[in-house]
Each structure stands twice: as C-alpha cells, then as structure tokens.
Amino acid sequence: MSSKVLKIYFTGLTLLSYSPLGVQQYVILTCKSLIMRKLILLPVFVLLFSGVSFSQPDSLYAVTLKKMILASGSQASYDAVVTQVIGVFKSNFDEQNPEFFDLLEAELKQFMVDDLVNMLVPVYQKYLTKEDLEGLIQFYETPAGKKFAQMAPDIARESMTIGQAWGMKIGDEIMKKLEEKRK
C-alpha cells in the first residue's frame, strides 16, 4: 500500500500524515471537523469576550473608539482574523473563481471592523470615558505611541513566550516545595 503526504495548514499548525489512504481520509475529516468547530466557535468567543449589547451604541463614542483602534494599530490584528478565516474557506472549498475570496476578504475587512467596534463599545464604555479614548489617540499620534503601536504585536508575542517560561518556573518551584514538604 502506498503512502501519500497530506499537509493541512490552519492557524500556523502543519499536520503531516504519512499513512495509507484510509487514515488520510480520517485525518482530513477530523481536520475539517476541527476547522468547522473553530469557525463556529469564533463568533461565540467574539460575542462572549466583547460584552455584546444589541442596542445601538453611542455613535460619537463608537467613532472615537474606532479612531483609537486605528491609531493603536489594532485593526491589523482584526484584519488578520478575517484573512485567517478566509484562508480556511479557500483551502476547504474548491472555488473556480479565486478572485471571489479576494473580493470577499476586502469586503469583510471594510465593514466588519465597524461591526466589531459597535460590539466593543459597551466594554470600553464600562472602563474608559470618551475623554480617555481621546487621550489614548493623542498618545498613539506621538512618535512614542506610533512606535508602541507598531511594536505591540512583537512585544506581546515575545512576552507570551517569556510568560509561559515564567509560569513553568513557578510550577517547578511549587512542585519542589511540595516534594520537600512530603519528606
């Protein structure tokens, strides 16, 4: 029985399977199931973690919040989510017209940020006034603010790695203390 290589890319994960065809089909079905679960859960997590209010948000506050999001560079992160979701659909649906997904991605990026901003207004209003947002915008318009906005994703990524190592170190220390206590 010949083996084939199956590569599935999703959220930076590469799955290589050197296996008979039957196992490959199982892997494909499992991965499609995982991808669909992620696609279904994505809106749920956005709704849960954004404190959604289905009433109309304060439009002046929403405009200020969007300006702050743009100034802070956060829109790039939101655009990346749209690109990632489109990529999943591209890889799972044989589309005869590849331009379809490019046009869809551009369209989604155009209006989805406004939608997300409206969903985030209640969360930000709970913690920050419009004046606070304006202060943040002023900061992000300074050279230091622009640099911080540009470097924030790199800082967050490296900090996460350090935080994980630090958490493991704390866990090791706790285990060491528990072992000493047992003696």
Order of alpha helices (4+ residues) and beta strands (2+ residues): beta-beta-alpha-alpha-alpha-alpha-alpha-alpha
